[in-house]
């Protein structure tokens, strides 16, 4: 998935994973009954922040990574009808690895 947003510094652009709207038994869940997961897919990565010695420190996540992020630490933007998250690297807690 391509996105028309180029993050700056140590920001990443991510798309939040979809929230299930039905239970396993087929019951529909209202929006208020579901908590949005704090898991997203990274779509774009900034070049990194500038350190004390003016060297560029690259971002540790890559495009395609599934990440866990802080819930109140994002900026939501809507571009071309799609909602995206802007997340500063320090607010990304983990990269979820694929199960083997």
Rosetta blueprint (number, residue, H / E / L):
1 X L
2 X L
3 X L
4 X L
5 X L
6 X L
7 X L
8 X L
9 X L
10 X L
11 X E
12 X E
13 X E
14 X E
15 X E
16 X E
17 X L
18 X L
19 X L
20 X L
21 X L
22 X E
23 X L
24 X L
25 X L
26 X L
27 X L
28 X E
29 X L
30 X L
31 X H
32 X H
33 X H
34 X L
35 X L
36 X L
37 X L
38 X L
39 X E
40 X E
41 X E
42 X E
43 X E
44 X E
45 X E
46 X L
47 X L
48 X L
49 X E
50 X E
51 X L
52 X L
53 X L
54 X L
55 X L
56 X E
57 X E
58 X L
59 X L
60 X L
61 X L
62 X L
63 X L
64 X L
65 X L
66 X E
67 X E
68 X E
69 X E
70 X L
71 X L
72 X L
73 X L
74 X E
75 X E
76 X E
77 X E
78 X E
79 X E
80 X L
81 X L
82 X E
83 X E
84 X E
85 X E
86 X E
87 X E
88 X E
89 X H
90 X H
91 X H
92 X E
93 X E
94 X E
95 X E
96 X E
97 X L
98 X L
99 X L
100 X L
